[in-house]
Amino acid sequence: MVPLTDEQQIDYMLSEYLGAWQLGDTERMHKFYSEDVSVVNGGWAAPVIGWTNFLALYEQQKLHIQRVRLDRMNTYIKVNGTTAWTCYQWEFDALVDDTPTSARGQTTLVLVKRDTRVVDRARPHVSDSNREAGSARRHTSHASRNGEQPPSQ
């Protein structure tokens, strides 16, 4: 078996993480986050610092979201030693409080390799637009001023 390159490992990790995010599997999600992760808060509030704070917001948001679909595309990954930078675009569809909601945007990640595994250290988000009726803004801490965004994917 040929070992995966760092870029391939990160691409696989992103897919696994986004699958866990859609399913609400926070235990599986946690393996991709460092305890000191920082996440940009798209709700025009202070950044979310630390896994525990991120988890609390994610769980609060998840109560209002059903039938989640998040598709990732146009992924770019750059590795430099034990640090990597990746960005990708996404499309989000779900029921938010029983209202169909769609959004699209982009995410940029700063990743650090620790103990042979890559973990997310910083996660800035940019949301592009809300494409259909319904607003996730009331229940998503990461909604940007331009439109809606799913909670920290």
N, C-alpha and C positions, 0 to 999 in steps of 0.2 A: 504494500500500500504506500502510495506516494504521500508524504506529509503536505498539508495545506500551507500555502504562503500566509504571511501575516494578514494580507489584504483579504484572502479567502476566509480566514478564520473570523475576521471582523464582520465580513458580509454574512456569514453563517450566524454569528452571534446576534447581529441586528435582526435577522429573520426570527430566530428563536425568541429574542426579547419581545418583539412586536406581537408574536403569537401569544406569549404569556400575558402581555398587556391586554390584548383583545379578550382573552378568556378570564381575566381577573385573577390569574395565578400569581399572587404577590410573593409567595415563597420562591418561585422560579425567577420572577423579576429581580428579586433582591440579589441574586448571584451576579447580576450585571452592574450593580451600583456599588460604589464605595460608600462607606459610612459617612464620609464627608462630601458627598456629591453636592453640587450647587446647580439649581435649575432656575432659569429665567422665569419669572412670574408674569405671564402675559396679561394678567388682570390689572396691570398698572399698580403693582404692589412690590414690596421688597422681595428680593430673590428668596427662593426656598432653599435653605441650607440644611443638609443632612438627610439621610435615608428616612429617619423617623418622621420628620416633618413632611417630606415628600409623600410617604406612605399614608399619613393622615389625610392629606389633600386628595390623593388618588382614591382612597376608600370613600371619602365624602362624595366625590364626583361620580364614582361608579354606581352609587345608589340611584342616580337619576338617568343612567345610560343603559340601554338594552340594544340587542342586535347590532353590535359593533362590527364594523368592517373598516380596516385601515390598510390601504395599499401603499407600498413604498416603490418609488421608481427613481431613475436618474441618480443613482448612488455614486458618489466619488469618495475614494478612500486614499489618504496619504499617510504613510508610515515613516517615522524618523526615529530610529532607535527604539526606545521603550514608550514613545508617545505617538499617538495617531490622531488625525483629524479626519472627520468624515462629514459629508453633508448629503442630504437626500430630500426629494420632494415626496409629499404624501397626499392621499385623498382619503377623507374620513366620511363615513356614512353611519348613522345610528338613529335610534329613537331616543330623544332626550325628553323626559317627562311625557312620553307617548306622542311626541311631535317629531316627524321626520326632519332630520338635520344633516346637512352636508357641508363640508369645508375642505379646503385644500391649503397647503402651505409647504414650508420647508423646515428642516431641522438641521442644526449643526452640532456635532459632538466633539468633545476633546476627550480622548481615551488614554489611559495609562496602563502599561503592563505591570502587574504586581504578582509575584509568585507564579509566574508562567501563565497567568490568565489576564485578559484585558478587562478593565472595569471603567465605567463611565464616571468621570470626574466633574465634568461640566456639561450642561445641556441647555444651550440657548435655543429658542424657538422663534419662528416667524410665521404668522398665519397670513394667508393670502386673501381668501374671500369666502363668504357664505353663499353657496350656490342655490339653496332652496329655502323655502319657508321654514320657520322655526329658529329659535335662538338658544344656543347652548351657553350663552354668556352668563346667565343667572347662576349656573351650577358648575362652571369650569373655571378654575383659578388661572388657567393658561389662555383664556380668550384674549386675543389681541384687540387693539383699537380698530384694526382694519376688518375684522371678521371673527369667525369662531375657530376654535382649535381644540382638538381632543386633549385630555389631560396627559401631560408628559409622556409621550410615547417613547 
